[in-house]
Every structure is written in C-alpha cells, then in structure tokens.
Amino acid sequence: MKKTIDERDRNLISGFFLEDFLPSDKIWLKKYFKTSIQKRFLIYFLIFESHFYFVRHTGIYCSERYLNNMGKKISELQKAHEYAKNNFDLEKLADIEMGKFKV
C-alpha cells in the first residue's frame, strides 16, 4: 500500500514554514507576536498545529514553557475570534483584529 505525503510533510520538506507567510484570514495574529522568534513560531504553529518539533525543525531554541505559552495564546486568540465572529460581536471582533484584545 502506497503512502501519500500530506500537506504538513510537504511544508516540512519544502521549508515553507521558514517563509514569512500567513494566510490572509490570519494576518491579524501578527499584531500579538512582535519579535522574530514569536513570528516564526506563529507561522510554524499555524502550519503544524503543534510546537513539539519547533526547536528541531527551525534551529531556534526556546524553552518548553515559552513554547507552551505562545501555543496557548494562539489558541485562545483563535477561539475568541471565532466566538466573536459566530455571535456577530463586531466590537469584540474589531478589538481582536486590531491587536487590542487582552489574552
């Protein structure tokens, strides 16, 4: 049985996560991640949905605690954004997308 390479594997092999590219619907997340390490983590986390191999794949050293905190921050922001969008809370949605939402 032949195994196919899924999208995450293709992104790993191609090094796509090393490029400074975010999907247009996720650009607002950059406002919460200012340093180069945080931006690199954001891109990596959105592609792989995990931080488990971040240090190994990127060569950027971060403590496990720091990686966990950044991962939780992304998840909380995405949940708040989705909640505001589903409940049509435009004020909260605008605050989130402008970077004014407190996590």
C-alpha positions as CSV (number, residue, x, y, z in Angstrom):
1,M,0.0,0.0,0.0
2,K,1.5,3.3,-1.1
3,K,1.6,6.1,1.4
4,T,0.9,9.7,0.3
5,I,2.7,12.7,1.7
6,D,0.2,15.0,3.4
7,E,0.4,18.8,3.3
8,R,2.3,19.1,6.6
9,D,5.0,16.8,5.4
10,R,5.3,18.8,2.1
11,N,5.6,22.0,4.1
12,L,8.3,20.5,6.3
13,I,10.3,19.2,3.3
14,S,9.9,22.4,1.3
15,G,10.8,24.6,4.3
16,F,7.6,26.6,3.7
17,F,7.3,27.3,7.5
18,L,10.6,29.3,7.2
19,E,9.0,31.8,4.9
20,D,7.3,34.9,6.3
21,F,3.8,34.0,5.0
22,L,0.5,33.9,6.8
23,P,-2.9,33.2,5.2
24,S,-4.9,36.4,4.6
25,D,-7.5,35.4,7.2
26,K,-4.8,35.0,9.9
27,I,-2.8,38.2,9.3
28,W,-4.4,39.8,12.4
29,L,-2.4,37.4,14.6
30,K,0.8,39.1,13.7
31,K,-0.2,42.0,15.9
32,Y,0.1,39.8,19.0
33,F,3.5,38.3,18.1
34,K,6.1,41.1,17.7
35,T,9.6,39.5,17.9
36,S,11.1,37.5,15.1
37,I,11.0,34.3,17.3
38,Q,7.3,34.8,18.0
39,K,6.5,35.5,14.3
40,R,8.4,32.3,13.3
41,F,6.6,30.4,16.0
42,L,3.2,31.7,14.8
43,I,3.8,30.6,11.2
44,Y,5.1,27.2,12.4
45,F,2.2,26.6,14.8
46,L,-0.4,27.5,12.2
47,I,1.1,25.0,9.7
48,F,1.8,22.1,12.1
49,E,-0.8,22.8,14.8
50,S,1.8,21.8,17.4
51,H,5.1,23.1,18.8
52,F,6.6,19.7,19.6
53,Y,9.4,19.8,17.0
54,F,9.7,23.6,16.7
55,V,13.3,23.8,18.0
56,R,14.4,20.8,16.0
57,H,12.8,22.0,12.7
58,T,13.8,25.7,13.0
59,G,17.0,25.6,15.0
60,I,15.6,28.4,17.2
61,Y,16.0,27.5,20.9
62,C,13.1,28.3,23.2
63,S,12.1,26.8,26.5
64,E,9.2,24.4,26.6
65,R,7.3,26.8,28.9
66,Y,7.7,29.7,26.4
67,L,6.5,27.5,23.5
68,N,3.5,26.3,25.6
69,N,2.6,29.8,26.5
70,M,2.7,31.0,22.8
71,G,0.7,28.0,21.7
72,K,-2.0,28.7,24.3
73,K,-2.0,32.4,23.3
74,I,-2.6,31.5,19.6
75,S,-5.4,29.0,20.6
76,E,-7.1,31.5,22.9
77,L,-7.0,34.2,20.3
78,Q,-8.4,32.0,17.6
79,K,-11.2,30.8,19.9
80,A,-12.1,34.4,20.9
81,H,-12.0,35.4,17.2
82,E,-14.3,32.5,16.2
83,Y,-16.6,33.2,19.1
84,A,-17.0,36.9,18.2
85,K,-17.5,36.1,14.5
86,N,-20.1,33.4,15.2
87,N,-22.0,35.7,17.7
88,F,-21.7,38.7,15.4
89,D,-20.0,40.8,18.1
90,L,-18.4,43.3,15.8
91,E,-16.9,45.4,18.6
92,K,-15.0,42.5,20.1
93,L,-14.0,41.2,16.6
94,A,-12.6,44.6,15.7
95,D,-10.6,44.8,19.0
96,I,-9.2,41.3,18.4
97,E,-8.2,42.1,14.8
98,M,-6.6,45.5,15.8
99,G,-4.5,43.8,18.5
100,K,-6.3,45.4,21.4
101,F,-7.7,42.2,22.9
102,K,-6.2,41.2,26.2
103,V,-5.4,37.5,26.4
